[in-house]
């Protein structure tokens, strides 16, 4: 049964169907094989509806809407200008500013694609003008945007939290440490690249210019304060934080900055609605698919066949990282989380692994896979936005992928990188 479902999904993907079609088809075929027809189809529908019933999923369209508003407005530019004012003049400062801006905007939007668009569009021309190669520039933007998967709010973490019934608040705070670690590693590489290629520095900003940039960026900087401070201060839940972010983004871009007009609300809402519809269809079908394979004991059979059941906690973590990394090279990250998380659930439970640590590593692998050839979704976002050929976009990615894999290894070896802030925030 597992082989048949895999053949169906891969075959339909190769034929060019969007991911919801292969996933739905495989789920329905699996159901028919298990129950000998469509007589109990109502049970499958109930499982699908159960997948989108958790209230925490309301945060997904909210964060998407907030990101859409800010991408169209001035928030991204103001954050970029502030970062540039302070570190743009040092060697490699422009590249480090790009990585830092991606991290900051990730903490605002929670979306890798939104980060590529919002940060990459204004900074890529500046980096090219400053003497950075296009392959390095594109690779930096694509991979630095993946930090948005780790820095709260993270849509990937929300999906994992719902599927695995893990605290989303704990996942959010646990992603901060790994996100900052990756930013530090990228910054060191940017420094090395700038010195090796003798890239000229940007003019140094005056303290007056820096003060102005901070003043301009102070409003967007309240986004992470609202999210992190509100959740861990006990003011509101992650779902409520998402709603507050939408309200704040609306007030910021439509009233305070006046960068958007009220007539654009329909266009923004339509865009958010289309993305949300796809996400929720995937979540619903993914939950039905997960129920079928769990009912058929497929996860246990797969884990036994490859020997994961006999591995210790470290072996299970390595197996999870490899599986999610490879899968996300070909398939949409949300789908990978939906399909693979239930498969590894028995091994995670058997080895007593912390589900928050597992969630951070899964989210990191999803981030890496999203920027890794052949089919990483951020690669194609960059191709669409920057109008560059495929090979040019992926040429500079190997060093960044190596750093991301190294970060995953460090988190496995030293779990406190992810869990220290979690344990501090949720200490009894």
TAURRA-V151847 format. One record per residue. SS is DSSP state (hx for helix, st for strand, lp for the rest). NEAR is the number of other ideal C-beta (glycine too) atoms within 12 Angstrom. D_CENTER is the distance of its C-alpha to the mean C-alpha in whole Angstrom. Layout:
SS/NEAR/D_CENTER
SS/NEAR/D_CENTER
This chain:
lp/22/31
hx/26/28
hx/17/29
hx/20/30
hx/32/27
hx/25/25
hx/17/28
hx/28/27
hx/36/23
hx/21/24
hx/18/27
hx/23/25
hx/25/22
hx/14/25
lp/13/27
lp/11/24
lp/18/23
lp/19/20
hx/34/18
hx/31/19
hx/23/23
hx/33/22
hx/42/21
hx/30/23
hx/28/26
hx/39/25
hx/40/25
hx/27/29
hx/32/30
hx/34/29
hx/34/31
hx/22/34
hx/23/34
hx/29/34
hx/19/36
lp/9/39
lp/13/38
lp/16/36
lp/12/39
lp/17/36
hx/18/33
hx/14/33
hx/19/32
hx/32/29
hx/21/28
hx/18/28
hx/30/26
hx/32/24
hx/20/24
hx/21/24
hx/32/20
lp/31/19
lp/17/22
lp/26/20
hx/19/20
hx/35/17
hx/34/15
hx/27/17
hx/41/14
hx/41/12
hx/35/14
hx/37/15
hx/47/12
hx/39/12
hx/38/16
hx/43/15
hx/45/13
hx/40/15
hx/42/18
hx/45/17
hx/39/16
hx/33/20
lp/36/21
lp/27/22
hx/46/20
hx/45/18
hx/30/21
hx/36/22
hx/43/20
hx/40/20
hx/31/24
hx/32/24
hx/42/22
hx/39/24
hx/32/27
hx/27/27
hx/31/26
lp/34/26
lp/23/30
lp/27/29
lp/25/29
lp/36/26
hx/35/25
hx/41/24
hx/49/21
hx/39/20
hx/43/20
hx/53/18
hx/49/15
hx/40/16
hx/51/16
hx/52/12
hx/41/11
hx/39/14
hx/50/12
hx/48/9
hx/43/11
hx/48/12
hx/50/10
lp/48/7
lp/49/6
hx/48/6
hx/40/9
hx/41/10
hx/51/10
hx/47/12
hx/33/14
hx/41/15
hx/47/15
hx/43/16
hx/29/19
hx/30/21
hx/43/21
hx/37/21
hx/17/25
hx/28/26
hx/43/24
hx/25/26
hx/16/29
hx/32/29
lp/22/30
lp/35/26
lp/22/26
hx/27/24
hx/29/22
hx/39/21
hx/39/20
hx/40/18
hx/47/16
hx/48/16
hx/53/14
hx/51/12
hx/53/11
hx/52/11
hx/52/8
hx/53/6
hx/55/7
hx/51/5
hx/55/3
lp/51/6
lp/47/9
lp/51/10
lp/52/9
lp/50/6
hx/52/6
hx/51/5
hx/51/8
hx/44/10
hx/44/10
hx/50/11
hx/40/13
hx/39/15
hx/43/16
hx/37/17
lp/20/19
lp/34/17
lp/27/17
hx/44/14
hx/37/16
hx/35/16
hx/49/13
hx/50/12
hx/39/15
hx/45/14
hx/51/11
hx/37/13
hx/35/15
hx/50/13
hx/46/11
hx/26/15
hx/33/16
hx/47/14
hx/40/15
hx/25/18
hx/31/18
hx/42/17
hx/33/20
hx/22/22
hx/32/22
hx/42/22
hx/24/25
hx/20/27
hx/33/26
hx/33/28
hx/18/31
hx/16/31
lp/18/31
lp/13/33
lp/29/31
lp/20/32
lp/24/31
lp/31/31
lp/15/34
lp/16/33
lp/25/33
lp/13/35
hx/12/35
hx/11/36
hx/21/33
hx/22/31
hx/16/32
hx/17/31
hx/28/28
hx/23/27
hx/17/29
hx/26/27
hx/32/24
lp/19/25
lp/28/24
lp/44/20
lp/27/20
hx/25/21
hx/43/17
hx/33/16
hx/23/20
hx/34/20
hx/45/16
hx/30/17
hx/21/21
hx/28/21
hx/33/19
hx/29/21
lp/16/24
lp/13/25
lp/17/25
lp/22/23
lp/26/20
hx/42/16
hx/30/17
hx/24/20
hx/38/18
hx/40/16
hx/27/19
hx/29/21
hx/43/18
hx/37/19
hx/22/22
hx/34/22
hx/44/20
hx/30/23
hx/25/26
hx/34/24
hx/37/24
hx/25/27
hx/18/29
hx/21/29
lp/26/28
lp/14/29
lp/24/27
lp/27/26
lp/16/29
hx/14/29
hx/10/30
hx/21/26
hx/22/25
hx/13/26
hx/17/24
hx/31/21
hx/22/21
hx/15/22
hx/25/19
hx/31/17
hx/19/19
hx/18/19
hx/27/15
hx/28/15
hx/19/18
hx/25/16
hx/37/13
hx/31/16
hx/29/18
hx/40/16
hx/41/16
hx/33/19
hx/39/20
hx/45/18
hx/40/20
hx/40/23
hx/46/22
hx/38/21
hx/31/25
hx/36/27
hx/41/26
hx/26/26
hx/24/29
lp/26/30
lp/18/30
hx/32/28
hx/33/25
hx/24/28
hx/19/30
hx/30/27
hx/32/26
hx/18/30
hx/15/31
hx/21/28
lp/14/30
hx/31/26
hx/24/28
hx/15/31
lp/23/28
lp/18/28
hx/23/25
hx/20/24
hx/23/24
hx/35/22
hx/36/19
hx/29/20
hx/34/20
hx/44/17
hx/37/15
hx/28/17
hx/33/17
hx/42/13
hx/34/13
hx/22/16
hx/37/15
hx/43/11
lp/29/14
lp/28/16
lp/38/14
lp/38/11
hx/47/8
hx/49/9
hx/43/13
hx/42/12
hx/47/11
hx/44/14
hx/47/17
hx/42/16
hx/45/16
hx/36/19
hx/42/21
hx/46/20
hx/32/21
hx/24/25
hx/34/24
hx/36/22
hx/21/25
hx/21/27
hx/27/26
lp/13/26
lp/33/22
lp/30/20
hx/33/18
hx/38/16
hx/42/16
hx/44/15
hx/48/12
hx/53/11
hx/53/12
hx/56/10
hx/57/7
hx/53/8
hx/48/10
hx/49/7
hx/52/6
hx/45/9
hx/45/10
hx/49/8
lp/50/11
lp/36/14
lp/28/17
lp/19/18
lp/29/16
lp/43/12
hx/36/11
hx/49/10
hx/41/14
hx/24/15
hx/30/14
hx/44/15
hx/24/18
hx/18/19
hx/27/18
hx/30/20
lp/14/23
lp/27/23
lp/15/24
hx/21/22
hx/16/23
hx/22/23
hx/37/19
hx/30/19
lp/23/22
lp/33/21
lp/38/17
hx/19/19
hx/24/20
hx/43/16
hx/36/15
hx/21/18
hx/35/17
hx/45/14
hx/30/16
hx/25/18
hx/38/16
hx/39/15
hx/27/19
hx/25/19
hx/40/17
hx/33/19
hx/17/23
lp/17/22
lp/27/20
hx/21/21
hx/31/18
hx/42/16
hx/31/19
hx/24/21
hx/29/20
hx/32/19
hx/20/23
hx/16/24
hx/26/22
lp/21/24
lp/12/27
lp/5/30
